[in-house]
Amino acid sequence: MTQLGMAVAALNHESKFAAAYEKGVKKTEYWTYALEDSLSLIAKLPALAARIYRNAYYPGKDIAPIKADQDLVGNYVDMLGYGDNEGMKEYLRLYIALHGDHEGGNVSAHTAHLVGSALSDPFLSYSASLFGLAGPLHGLANQEVLRWMLAMQEAIGPNGTHDQIKEYLWKTLKGGQVIPGYGHGVLRDPDPRFTALQNFCDVRPELKDSPIIQLVKKASGIFETLGCDFSSREQIMAAQPHLRELHLANCISPPRRRVSPPRFLLFVLRQRLNTLVVVLTSEVAPGVLREHGKTKNPNPNVDATSGCLLYHYGLTEFKYYTVIFGVSRALGALTQLVWDRALGLPIERPKSLSMDAIEKIVNKS
């Protein structure tokens, strides 16, 4: 991410916005030059990001040329070296669309807005945005999921039980850490991006034809036949014999708590994708988080599975995942930046309080 941020900042030497501002362009025309810079940056990001990947992990190897008849993401995957992996191309098309933005208050999008409010050009503004994205609580989240899972796997072994996972979850929480991939600062319902990734798994041939995915379909069919939404203890108990039947036939541990068919899909898919103990964590973690009482939404978010699919398609260098996120987030952050200039928004100044004002507030409370 350091390399990507530096590269984006270095592109500022060709900024149309900065050049126009120096010439005294009208304020009402700022947005046209911001748009030109933004489109230029979005077009350049895949090549920059791919070059970083190749230099870091496959130095000395040629990078694929850009094809005029192929879309932005298709060329990006080619340059990464996965051009013959159609599944990876389709997945990254979805990934980049989903991670473009979800609201303007997140760290990266807001950073671009904040820096841009000083009339810094889009290259400098988005460079700052990328360094915000590099934080563990923001863009590093799916990396944190994998690191945490690997640490848990080392601690309890690949065949950890529900009780061992629960104990490890509590150890993490009591150590002052968070459970990565669960909950969200804004969302209070299941993350719709998470659902979209599950739907992708259901339609891709290389996943759809997998025996494990067939098992998921079979399980979902049982759920539908039962008319069970797992909203009561009675429904859960009624489903247990069917889940045990699947367990005996396919050696998959049945869920021991409320779980919807999509969640069951993720539960099984993760067991297939990365051989980690994620398969049981998705069952145990929400219950632990509810008991912990500090997470308003204990459901898995997009980070809980996005990295797993990258891993499945062969991109196992998880330190690079946030760079892909950076390619994606430009779509949302730069769009908002253009609108900021079109609407003539002023420089952003956070409010500040004197000690006297703070003392008055404290006394009133």
Phi, psi and chi 1 to 4 in degrees:
 res  aa     phi    psi   chi1   chi2   chi3   chi4
   1 MET       -  -32.4  -75.7  -61.4  -74.9      -
   2 THR   -61.1  -44.2  -57.5      -      -      -
   3 GLN   -62.9  -43.1  -65.8 -180.0   57.6      -
   4 LEU   -66.0  -44.0 -175.3   60.7      -      -
   5 GLY   -61.9  -42.0      -      -      -      -
   6 MET   -65.8  -40.5  -68.7  171.6   61.9      -
   7 ALA   -65.2  -41.9      -      -      -      -
   8 VAL   -65.3  -42.6  169.8      -      -      -
   9 ALA   -62.4  -38.0      -      -      -      -
  10 ALA   -64.8  -25.5      -      -      -      -
  11 LEU   -70.4   -9.9  -71.8  173.0      -      -
  12 ASN   -60.6  -18.9  130.0  -79.4      -      -
  13 HIS   -64.9  -19.3   73.3   88.2      -      -
  14 GLU  -109.7   20.6   58.6 -176.0   55.4      -
  15 SER   -68.2  124.3  168.8      -      -      -
  16 LYS   -71.9  -34.8  -55.8  -65.0 -176.0 -175.6
  17 PHE   -64.0  -48.9 -179.1   89.7      -      -
  18 ALA   -61.7  -41.8      -      -      -      -
  19 ALA   -64.7  -41.6      -      -      -      -
  20 ALA   -67.2  -38.4      -      -      -      -
  21 TYR   -63.3  -41.6 -175.2   82.7      -      -
  22 GLU   -61.2  -30.9  -78.1 -169.3   17.8      -
  23 LYS   -84.5   -2.8  -67.1  177.7 -178.7  177.9
  24 GLY    83.7   34.8      -      -      -      -
  25 VAL   -60.4  150.6   67.1      -      -      -
  26 LYS   -63.3  145.3  -67.2  179.5 -179.8  179.1
  27 LYS   -59.4  -34.6 -173.9  175.6 -179.6  179.7
  28 THR   -69.0  -11.2   54.9      -      -      -
  29 GLU  -104.4    0.7  -63.6  179.0   10.6      -
  30 TYR   -53.0  -42.6  -75.4  171.1      -      -
  31 TRP   -62.6  -31.7   73.4  -89.2      -      -
  32 THR   -65.8  -38.2   61.9      -      -      -
  33 TYR   -78.0  -33.1  -62.2   97.8      -      -
  34 ALA   -63.8  -39.0      -      -      -      -
  35 LEU   -64.6  -43.5  175.2   60.3      -      -
  36 GLU   -61.8  -44.5 -164.3  166.1  -14.8      -
  37 ASP   -63.3  -41.6  -81.6   -1.0      -      -
  38 SER   -64.5  -44.2  -63.7      -      -      -
  39 LEU   -63.4  -39.8  -68.1  173.3      -      -
  40 SER   -62.5  -43.8  175.4      -      -      -
  41 LEU   -66.9  -44.8  177.4   52.2      -      -
  42 ILE   -59.0  -38.6  -70.7  170.2      -      -
  43 ALA   -69.1  -31.3      -      -      -      -
  44 LYS   -86.2  -25.0  -71.2  179.2  170.3   67.2
  45 LEU   -56.0  -45.2  -85.5  172.9      -      -
  46 PRO   -58.7  -41.5  -27.1   37.3      -      -
  47 ALA   -66.4  -41.1      -      -      -      -
  48 LEU   -61.6  -48.6  -74.7  174.2      -      -
  49 ALA   -64.5  -39.7      -      -      -      -
  50 ALA   -66.6  -40.1      -      -      -      -
  51 ARG   -62.1  -40.4  172.9   53.1   65.1 -169.2
  52 ILE   -60.9  -44.1  -69.3  168.2      -      -
  53 TYR   -62.0  -48.1  178.5   75.8      -      -
  54 ARG   -65.6  -41.1  -58.0  -70.5  -79.4 -172.6
  55 ASN   -65.3  -38.8  -73.1   -9.7      -      -
  56 ALA   -75.9  -37.4      -      -      -      -
  57 TYR  -116.3  -23.4  -59.7  107.6      -      -
  58 TYR  -137.0   59.9  -59.2   96.8      -      -
  59 PRO   -63.6  144.6   23.6  -33.1      -      -
  60 GLY    88.6  -12.0      -      -      -      -
  61 LYS   -89.5  144.3  -68.6 -171.3  176.1 -178.3
  62 ASP   -65.9  149.1  -66.7  -25.6      -      -
  63 ILE  -102.8  139.8 -167.7  166.3      -      -
  64 ALA   -63.1  142.5      -      -      -      -
  65 PRO   -72.4  156.1   28.1  -35.2      -      -
  66 ILE   -75.3  134.2  -66.5  175.0      -      -
  67 LYS  -104.9  125.0  -61.0  175.4 -176.9  176.4
  68 ALA   -66.2  -23.0      -      -      -      -
  69 ASP   -93.0   10.4   61.6  -15.8      -      -
  70 GLN  -119.3  150.6 -170.1  162.2 -137.9      -
  71 ASP   -73.5  171.3   67.4  -56.3      -      -
  72 LEU   -57.6  -46.9 -178.7  140.4      -      -
  73 VAL   -71.3  -36.3  177.7      -      -      -
  74 GLY   -60.0  -43.6      -      -      -      -
  75 ASN   -65.6  -38.6  -84.9  -52.7      -      -
  76 TYR   -59.9  -46.5 -179.3   31.5      -      -
  77 VAL   -65.1  -39.1  175.2      -      -      -
  78 ASP   -59.3  -46.2  -76.2   -6.5      -      -
  79 MET   -68.1  -29.2  -70.7 -174.9  -75.0      -
  80 LEU   -68.5  -23.5  -73.9  173.3      -      -
  81 GLY   104.0   14.6      -      -      -      -
  82 TYR  -114.7   30.2  -65.8   87.4      -      -
  83 GLY   -60.7  -26.3      -      -      -      -
  84 ASP   -89.9    4.4   58.2  -13.1      -      -
  85 ASN  -104.8   89.7 -170.5  -26.6      -      -
  86 GLU   -64.4  -32.9 -169.3   59.9   31.5      -
  87 GLY   -62.1  -41.0      -      -      -      -
  88 MET   -62.9  -40.9  172.1   69.2   93.2      -
  89 LYS   -61.5  -46.3  -74.3 -173.0  178.6 -179.1
  90 GLU   -66.2  -39.2  -73.0  -59.6  -49.3      -
  91 TYR   -65.6  -43.6  174.6   53.9      -      -
  92 LEU   -68.4  -29.1  -83.7 -171.2      -      -
  93 ARG   -61.2  -43.9  -73.4 -177.6  178.6  114.1
  94 LEU   -69.2  -45.4  175.5   61.5      -      -
  95 TYR   -56.9  -48.4  179.5  103.1      -      -
  96 ILE   -68.6  -34.4  -73.0  176.2      -      -
  97 ALA   -66.6  -43.8      -      -      -      -
  98 LEU   -69.5  -33.4  -68.2  178.1      -      -
  99 HIS   -92.5    4.6  -73.4   76.1      -      -
 100 GLY   -56.0  -43.7      -      -      -      -
 101 ASP   176.8  156.7 -158.4    1.9      -      -
 102 HIS  -128.6  -19.1   58.6   80.9      -      -
 103 GLU  -175.5  158.7   43.2   85.6   27.5      -
 104 GLY   -77.2   -4.3      -      -      -      -
 105 GLY   -88.9   -5.9      -      -      -      -
 106 ASN   -69.0  162.2   61.6   68.8      -      -
 107 VAL   -57.5  -48.9  169.9      -      -      -
 108 SER   -68.4  -47.3   52.8      -      -      -
 109 ALA   -65.2  -40.5      -      -      -      -
 110 HIS   -69.0  -35.5 -179.7   67.3      -      -
 111 THR   -62.9  -43.1  -60.2      -      -      -
 112 ALA   -60.3  -42.1      -      -      -      -
 113 HIS   -63.9  -44.6  163.8   77.8      -      -
 114 LEU   -63.1  -51.4  173.3   63.7      -      -
 115 VAL   -67.3  -38.7  176.5      -      -      -
 116 GLY   -66.0  -26.0      -      -      -      -
 117 SER   -65.3  -19.9   75.2      -      -      -
 118 ALA   -84.7    6.6      -      -      -      -
 119 LEU    67.4   25.7  -62.6 -173.7      -      -
 120 SER   -66.9  144.7  -61.2      -      -      -
 121 ASP   -70.0  164.6   63.7   69.7      -      -
 122 PRO   -57.8  -30.4  -31.4   38.7      -      -
 123 PHE   -66.5  -47.8  -62.4  103.2      -      -
 124 LEU   -67.3  -39.8  -66.0  178.6      -      -
 125 SER   -63.7  -44.7  -60.7      -      -      -
 126 TYR   -75.4  -26.8 -165.8   61.2      -      -
 127 SER   -59.3  -45.7  173.6      -      -      -
 128 ALA   -61.7  -39.7      -      -      -      -
 129 SER   -58.1  -41.2  176.8      -      -      -
 130 LEU   -64.0  -36.2  -72.6  168.4      -      -
 131 PHE   -72.0  -26.8  -67.3  124.8      -      -
 132 GLY   -70.7  -38.4      -      -      -      -
 133 LEU   -64.1  -25.4 -169.0   63.6      -      -
 134 ALA   -74.0   -7.2      -      -      -      -
 135 GLY   -71.6  145.0      -      -      -      -
 136 PRO   -57.2  -29.7  -25.6   35.3      -      -
 137 LEU   -86.1   -0.1  -64.9 -177.5      -      -
 138 HIS  -124.6 -101.0 -168.8   25.5      -      -
 139 GLY   -73.2  -16.1      -      -      -      -
 140 LEU   -84.4    5.1  -73.6 -171.7      -      -
 141 ALA   -59.1  -45.1      -      -      -      -
 142 ASN   -71.5  -26.3   59.0   12.1      -      -
 143 GLN   -67.2  -41.4  -64.3 -178.8   33.6      -
 144 GLU   -61.8  -36.2  -67.9  -65.1  -55.1      -
 145 VAL   -59.2  -49.2  169.7      -      -      -
 146 LEU   -65.8  -42.1  -74.8  176.2      -      -
 147 ARG   -61.1  -43.9  -73.6 -164.2 -175.5   95.2
 148 TRP   -65.0  -41.4 -175.1   80.0      -      -
 149 MET   -64.7  -41.7  -71.7  -66.1  173.9      -
 150 LEU   -63.4  -40.0  -72.1  168.1      -      -
 151 ALA   -64.8  -40.7      -      -      -      -
 152 MET   -67.1  -40.1 -179.9  164.3   64.7      -
 153 GLN   -60.7  -40.4 -175.8 -174.9   36.1      -
 154 GLU   -67.0  -34.7 -175.9  176.6   -8.5      -
 155 ALA   -75.5  -40.5      -      -      -      -
 156 ILE  -113.5   -6.3   69.2  175.3      -      -
 157 GLY    88.7  165.1      -      -      -      -
 158 PRO   -70.9  -15.9   26.9  -34.9      -      -
 159 ASN  -112.9   39.0  -60.5  -47.6      -      -
 160 GLY   -61.3  146.6      -      -      -      -
 161 THR   -90.3  170.4   64.8      -      -      -
 162 HIS   -57.3  -42.9  -76.3   74.1      -      -
 163 ASP   -65.0  -39.7  -71.2  -20.6      -      -
 164 GLN   -65.4  -40.7  -72.2  175.3  -48.7      -
 165 ILE   -66.4  -42.8  -67.9  172.6      -      -
 166 LYS   -60.2  -42.3 -174.3  174.0 -177.5  178.4
 167 GLU   -63.2  -38.9 -178.0 -179.5   -9.7      -
 168 TYR   -69.9  -37.2 -167.4   86.4      -      -
 169 LEU   -60.1  -46.5  -73.1  163.2      -      -
 170 TRP   -66.3  -35.5  -84.9  113.5      -      -
 171 LYS   -61.6  -40.7  179.6 -178.4  176.5 -178.3
 172 THR   -64.5  -48.0  -59.7      -      -      -
 173 LEU   -65.4  -42.0  -67.2  169.8      -      -
 174 LYS   -70.3  -19.9  -70.4  177.2  179.8  178.1
 175 GLY   -82.5    6.2      -      -      -      -
 176 GLY    82.8   12.6      -      -      -      -
 177 GLN  -103.9  167.3  -61.6  174.8  -57.4      -
 178 VAL  -102.6  162.1  -60.9      -      -      -
 179 ILE   -89.7  108.4  -54.4  -59.4      -      -
 180 PRO   -67.4  140.8   25.9  -33.4      -      -
 181 GLY    93.7    1.4      -      -      -      -
 182 TYR  -129.5  139.4  -69.8   82.2      -      -
 183 GLY    80.4  168.6      -      -      -      -
 184 HIS  -158.6  144.5 -163.6  -85.4      -      -
 185 GLY   -69.2  -21.9      -      -      -      -
 186 VAL  -116.1  -47.7  175.5      -      -      -
 187 LEU   -71.3  137.6  -59.9  173.0      -      -
 188 ARG  -118.1    2.8  -69.7  -67.0  174.7  -95.2
 189 ASP  -124.6  170.6  -68.2  -46.8      -      -
 190 PRO   -51.5  135.9  -28.6   35.4      -      -
 191 ASP   -62.1  118.6 -170.8  -23.6      -      -
 192 PRO   -63.6  -25.9   21.4  -32.9      -      -
 193 ARG   -68.1  -36.2  -60.3  167.0  -60.9  170.0
 194 PHE   -61.2  -43.6  174.2   84.3      -      -
 195 THR   -63.6  -40.4  -57.2      -      -      -
 196 ALA   -62.0  -38.5      -      -      -      -
 197 LEU   -66.6  -37.3  -68.3  179.3      -      -
 198 GLN   -63.8  -42.1  -66.7  177.3   20.2      -
 199 ASN   -62.8  -36.4  -67.6  -21.1      -      -
 200 PHE   -59.9  -44.7  172.7   84.1      -      -
 201 CYS   -59.9  -29.7  -64.7      -      -      -
 202 ASP   -78.3  -20.9 -163.8   37.1      -      -
 203 VAL  -111.1  -13.1  -60.1      -      -      -
 204 ARG   -74.5  129.0  -74.9  -57.7  -57.1  171.0
 205 PRO   -56.3  -42.9  -24.8   34.3      -      -
 206 GLU   -68.0  -19.2   66.8  -85.8   13.8      -
 207 LEU  -100.2  -37.3  -61.3  173.7      -      -
 208 LYS   -63.9  -35.9 -169.5  175.2 -179.6 -179.5
 209 ASP   -83.9   -5.3  -66.1  -21.0      -      -
 210 SER   -67.2  138.8  164.7      -      -      -
 211 PRO   -56.1  -33.7  -25.5   34.6      -      -
 212 ILE   -66.7  -41.5  -65.4  -64.8      -      -
 213 ILE   -67.3  -35.5  -59.0  -56.9      -      -
 214 GLN   -61.5  -37.2  -67.6  -59.3  -40.4      -
 215 LEU   -61.3  -41.3  165.8   64.2      -      -
 216 VAL   -61.9  -43.3  174.3      -      -      -
 217 LYS   -61.1  -41.1  -72.5 -168.7  171.0 -176.0
 218 LYS   -61.9  -43.8 -179.4  179.0  178.6 -177.4
 219 ALA   -62.9  -44.0      -      -      -      -
 220 SER   -62.1  -36.6  -62.6      -      -      -
 221 GLY   -63.1  -38.9      -      -      -      -
 222 ILE   -64.3  -42.8  -70.3  176.1      -      -
 223 PHE   -57.5  -45.0  -64.2  145.8      -      -
 224 GLU   -66.2  -40.0  -68.8  173.1    4.0      -
 225 THR   -62.6  -40.0  -60.1      -      -      -
 226 LEU   -71.6  -20.2  -70.9  171.9      -      -
 227 GLY    63.7   35.5      -      -      -      -
 228 CYS  -103.4  121.5  178.3      -      -      -
 229 ASP  -106.2    8.3   61.4    4.0      -      -
 230 PHE    59.3   35.6  -67.0   86.7      -      -
 231 SER   -93.1   -4.0   59.7      -      -      -
 232 SER  -143.2  158.1   68.3      -      -      -
 233 ARG   -60.8  -36.9  177.0  174.9  175.0   80.5
 234 GLU   -62.0  -42.3  -70.4   72.5   19.5      -
 235 GLN   -65.9  -41.0  -71.2 -177.0  -24.6      -
 236 ILE   -61.0  -45.7  -64.5  172.0      -      -
 237 MET   -64.9  -36.8  -63.7  -55.4  -65.5      -
 238 ALA   -65.9  -30.5      -      -      -      -
 239 ALA   -82.6  -17.9      -      -      -      -
 240 GLN   -56.4  -43.5  -73.4  -58.5  -49.6      -
 241 PRO   -59.3  -38.1  -24.2   35.2      -      -
 242 HIS   -68.4  -39.9  -60.0  -83.4      -      -
 243 LEU   -67.6  -37.0  -66.5  176.2      -      -
 244 ARG   -66.2  -35.1  -70.2 -164.6 -173.2   96.0
 245 GLU   -61.2  -43.6 -179.9 -177.5  -12.3      -
 246 LEU   -63.7  -38.8  -69.8  174.9      -      -
 247 HIS   -61.4  -45.2  169.3   54.9      -      -
 248 LEU   -68.1  -34.5  -66.0  172.7      -      -
 249 ALA   -80.7  -28.5      -      -      -      -
 250 ASN  -128.0    3.2  -60.5  -78.8      -      -
 251 CYS    58.2   40.1  -60.6      -      -      -
 252 ILE  -114.1  125.1  -60.8  -67.5      -      -
 253 SER   -66.2  128.1  -61.4      -      -      -
 254 PRO   -72.1  151.9   27.1  -34.6      -      -
 255 PRO   -60.8  143.4  -22.9   34.6      -      -
 256 ARG  -111.1   12.7  -61.7 -179.4 -175.3  178.5
 257 ARG  -146.1  175.3   53.9  171.4  -62.6  -80.0
 258 ARG   -56.0  127.8  175.9  177.4  174.9  172.6
 259 VAL  -150.8  132.2   55.6      -      -      -
 260 SER   -87.3  161.1   64.0      -      -      -
 261 PRO   -53.0  -42.7  -29.0   35.7      -      -
 262 PRO   -62.1  -38.8  -25.1   35.5      -      -
 263 ARG   -65.7  -37.2  -69.5  -75.5  -60.8  -74.4
 264 PHE   -65.0  -34.7 -171.2   75.7      -      -
 265 LEU   -59.4  -47.1  169.0   62.1      -      -
 266 LEU   -64.3  -41.5  178.1   66.0      -      -
 267 PHE   -53.5  -48.5  159.1   68.3      -      -
 268 VAL   -74.9  -41.4  179.1      -      -      -
 269 LEU   -60.7  -42.3  179.2   60.7      -      -
 270 ARG   -62.1  -35.7  -79.1  173.7  169.6  171.0
 271 GLN   -62.0  -32.7 -169.4  169.5   41.1      -
 272 ARG   -78.5  -37.3  177.7   73.5  172.3 -177.0
 273 LEU   -76.1  -48.4  -63.9 -172.0      -      -
 274 ASN  -132.4   10.9   51.8   28.9      -      -
 275 THR    54.4   24.6   67.9      -      -      -
 276 LEU   -98.9  175.0  -59.0  175.4      -      -
 277 VAL   -84.6   19.6  -71.6      -      -      -
 278 VAL   -58.8  -31.2 -173.2      -      -      -
 279 VAL   -56.7  -33.0  -67.9      -      -      -
 280 LEU   -97.3  -26.5  -63.0  177.8      -      -
 281 THR   -60.1  -39.6  -51.0      -      -      -
 282 SER   -64.4  -21.6   61.8      -      -      -
 283 GLU   -81.5  -40.9  -59.2  173.9   19.3      -
 284 VAL   -85.9  -40.2 -179.9      -      -      -
 285 ALA   -57.0  -47.6      -      -      -      -
 286 PRO   -57.8  -38.6  -27.6   37.9      -      -
 287 GLY   -65.9  -41.1      -      -      -      -
 288 VAL   -64.5  -43.0  170.0      -      -      -
 289 LEU   -65.5  -36.7  -70.3  169.9      -      -
 290 ARG   -65.1  -42.9  -73.9 -168.7 -178.0   93.9
 291 GLU   -65.3  -36.2 -173.8  177.8  -12.4      -
 292 HIS   -62.7  -35.9 -172.5 -119.4      -      -
 293 GLY    83.3    4.3      -      -      -      -
 294 LYS  -110.4    3.7  -65.8 -175.9  178.5 -178.7
 295 THR  -116.1  115.1  -56.5      -      -      -
 296 LYS   -71.1  -30.1  -67.0 -178.3  179.5  178.7
 297 ASN  -129.9   97.9  172.9   21.5      -      -
 298 PRO   -83.9    5.7   33.4  -36.3      -      -
 299 ASN   -72.9  154.3  -65.8  -51.3      -      -
 300 PRO   -66.0  144.3   22.1  -31.6      -      -
 301 ASN  -104.4 -175.6   59.0   48.9      -      -
 302 VAL   -59.2  -31.2   67.2      -      -      -
 303 ASP   -69.7  -21.2  -61.4  -51.6      -      -
 304 ALA   -65.0  -22.0      -      -      -      -
 305 THR  -129.1  -20.3 -172.9      -      -      -
 306 SER   -60.0  -43.1   60.2      -      -      -
 307 GLY   -67.9  -32.3      -      -      -      -
 308 CYS   -62.7  -38.4  -62.9      -      -      -
 309 LEU   -71.6  -37.8  -78.8  166.6      -      -
 310 LEU   -59.4  -42.1  -72.3  170.5      -      -
 311 TYR   -62.0  -42.6 -158.0   93.5      -      -
 312 HIS   -60.8  -41.0  165.9   75.1      -      -
 313 TYR   -81.3    4.4  -78.3  118.9      -      -
 314 GLY   106.1   -7.2      -      -      -      -
 315 LEU   -89.2   89.3 -154.6  159.1      -      -
 316 THR   -96.2   -2.4   57.2      -      -      -
 317 GLU   -82.6   81.9  -61.0   87.9    0.0      -
 318 PHE   -69.7  -12.6   55.8   83.2      -      -
 319 LYS   -66.8  -18.1  -72.4 -175.0  177.2 -179.1
 320 TYR   -87.1  -12.8 -177.9   76.8      -      -
 321 TYR   -57.5  -37.2  -68.7  178.0      -      -
 322 THR   -69.5  -25.1  -50.0      -      -      -
 323 VAL   -64.7  -40.9  176.2      -      -      -
 324 ILE   -61.2  -41.6  -57.6  174.9      -      -
 325 PHE   -57.6  -40.0 -161.9  164.4      -      -
 326 GLY   -65.3  -34.7      -      -      -      -
 327 VAL   -64.1  -39.7  173.6      -      -      -
 328 SER   -72.6  -49.1  171.4      -      -      -
 329 ARG   -61.6  -21.5 -178.5   48.3   55.2   90.4
 330 ALA   -57.7  -33.4      -      -      -      -
 331 LEU   -60.1  -41.6  -60.1  174.2      -      -
 332 GLY   -83.7  -47.8      -      -      -      -
 333 ALA   -64.5  -41.9      -      -      -      -
 334 LEU   -73.3  -33.3  -68.1  173.5      -      -
 335 THR   -60.8  -45.4  -62.3      -      -      -
 336 GLN   -64.1  -35.3  -67.5 -177.4   36.6      -
 337 LEU   -64.2  -40.7 -163.7   62.6      -      -
 338 VAL   -63.1  -43.0  172.4      -      -      -
 339 TRP   -64.4  -35.3  -85.1  106.6      -      -
 340 ASP   -57.7  -43.3  -69.1  -14.8      -      -
 341 ARG   -74.1  -35.5  -58.6  -70.0   73.3   77.9
 342 ALA   -65.8  -36.2      -      -      -      -
 343 LEU   -86.0   -5.5  -64.4  171.2      -      -
 344 GLY    66.2   35.3      -      -      -      -
 345 LEU   -65.3  143.7  -62.5 -175.3      -      -
 346 PRO   -79.0  173.6   31.9  -37.0      -      -
 347 ILE   -62.5  143.0 -171.2  169.3      -      -
 348 GLU   -88.8  126.5 -177.3  172.4  -47.4      -
 349 ARG  -127.1  113.2  -71.7 -173.0  174.4   90.1
 350 PRO   -66.5  147.1   23.3  -32.7      -      -
 351 LYS   -70.4  147.9  -67.7 -178.3  178.8  179.2
 352 SER  -129.8  156.3   59.6      -      -      -
 353 LEU  -126.5  140.9  -65.4  174.0      -      -
 354 SER   -78.3  166.1   65.9      -      -      -
 355 MET   -62.6  -34.1  -69.7  -57.3  -63.1      -
 356 ASP   -63.3  -42.4  -70.8  -20.2      -      -
 357 ALA   -65.0  -40.8      -      -      -      -
 358 ILE   -64.1  -41.0  -65.9  173.9      -      -
 359 GLU   -62.5  -38.5 -173.3  176.2   -5.4      -
 360 LYS   -64.2  -41.9  -72.0 -179.9 -179.9  178.8
 361 ILE   -63.2  -42.4  -65.8  172.6      -      -
 362 VAL   -64.8  -41.7  171.8      -      -      -
 363 ASN   -65.3  -36.2  -70.2  -25.8      -      -
 364 LYS   -67.5  -32.7  -75.8 -177.5  179.7  179.9
 365 SER   -80.6      -   61.2      -      -      -
